[in-house]
């Protein structure tokens, strides 16, 4: 089985001016909610300032208790009430900050998710050829969640910790200049050592996560392919694979735990060692009368605030790196060019159904070295039933994809009703084309919703009429919930023939001028094929129909058959004409199928 690399939605990017600009560009989604955002910023600053006054008054409490007169208060009861008041005011500001930032982030990032999804859904198929669906889902979920953490918590913490660090250092310099100088001489050394050690621990933690992701891939692959596993009786093989992957995970995790234990011991020793050093020097100042007990107490609390801010800034730096990576990936999608400018009004077109390919050549954007169609020319008249046949890889499906305007031709021109297809508004153009594919994909809702997908505003009468024409009404009525029966993920609760008839009903409801049938009956049993073919015959009446089929018995009634070989038109004619042509490709394909049956 192929190993799949796990997605890494939280890849960290270096912090630079250009990367920060990409992150700030996301703020345009915040701007409509700027009142809440700036209210949160104001509450954040007031909360930080209020909290910074707490250590000072806590020191005053000790000074008054030891007989030293207070600056603003004279009794410990007054100071205690002031401290409670500070905490109460700070709680109000903190609630306001959390509430307003949450409103800002939830609403702005919902707008961002919608904008990203809208951009993705309007992309041409060439965009999806280069990207996995899981990757795109990760952009909408994981990357936007990273930015949500950034705007809800990280940004607030960055501002709060920065404010605490700057004002805290300024205040302790004012309280005790000599003790502050001593603290600043020793503290940075401890912080640098802790950061270096912590970076190594984070690297080991990432290795553990990668190993666990590899183990999860084994589980995912084996469970998705459980029928293959059981068919080849390889349960023990998969168990051993998973066991080996877990053993690797445990090996790295134990190694990480060893260094994490050393790091925690080092952090505790250095942290409390620094506190002891500052306490020792402060005690000497108290002993000499240069510092009061209350001021020393205030200083220690301020120091813990500053230490916490420095430690918090390290984690914030990592979060900002992740947010920059997420914003970069989202901006990449948001700057993609749409399939076509979104149509503001509803352009109504109704084709006659004349189709012309004029010297069309094409190669897929992801395979420019392989020319799929080569100078292909043909025309189809309105109401004509045309079949496309040929070996696998001849270019039949490519013709349909170009007609649907999923891709743009490399050379030549496709015209519908005498006009180049590129001149038509895209949405109005595709409303004239209906398709019934071989592999019908239904949405996980009800039968009603899936049929109405061809015309979202259809009435129940129109839906029932379409189901009746598609020979689907009888089996729908056999379900207790009728049209409200849920079909399950991708329609798994329905049989292949039932899914095909739902798809036909959907196409009938759309009422297209041009109909495409792509191997619509190839995977059905005989009874289902009869019902589906009857429905298709009704659907093709009065429409230009293009039928792709490998089973040549299904296209005998076609007005003309186009035989495609290696991207070129090899033969044209009716079934009777082509089957009598000596050394013809169609006759060769027909002979092969007769021998197989």
Secondary structure, 3 states (H helix, E strand, C coil): CCCCCCCCCCCCCCCCHHHHHHHHHHHHHCHHHHHHHHHHHHHHHHHHHHHHHHHHHHHHHHHHHCCCCCCCCCCHHHHHHHHHHHHHHHHHHHHHHHHHHHHHHHHHHHHHHHHHHHHHHCCCHHHHHCCCHHHHHHHHHHHHHHHHHHHHHHHHHHHHHHHHHHHHHHHHHHHCHHHHHHHHHHHHHHHHHHHHHHHHHHHHHHHHHHHHHHHHHHHHHHHHCHHHHHHCCCHHHHHHHHHHHHHHHHHHHHHHHHHHHHHHHHHHHHHHHHHHHHHHHHHHHHHHCCCCHHHHHHHHHHHHHHHHHHHHHHHHHHHHHHHHHHHHHHHHHHCCCCCCCCCCCCCCCCCCCCEEEEEEEECCCCCCCCCCEEEEEEEECCCCEEEEECCCCCCHHHHHHHHCCCCCCCEEEEEECCEEHHHCCHHHHHCCEEEECCCCCCCCCEHHHHHHHHCCCCCHHHHHHHHHHCCCHHHHHHCCCHHHCECCHHHCCCCHHHHHHHHHHHHHHHCCCEEEEECCCCCCCHHHHHHHHHHHHHHHCCCEEEEECCCHHHHCCCCEEEEEECCEEEEEECHHHHHCCCCCHHHHHHHHHHHHC
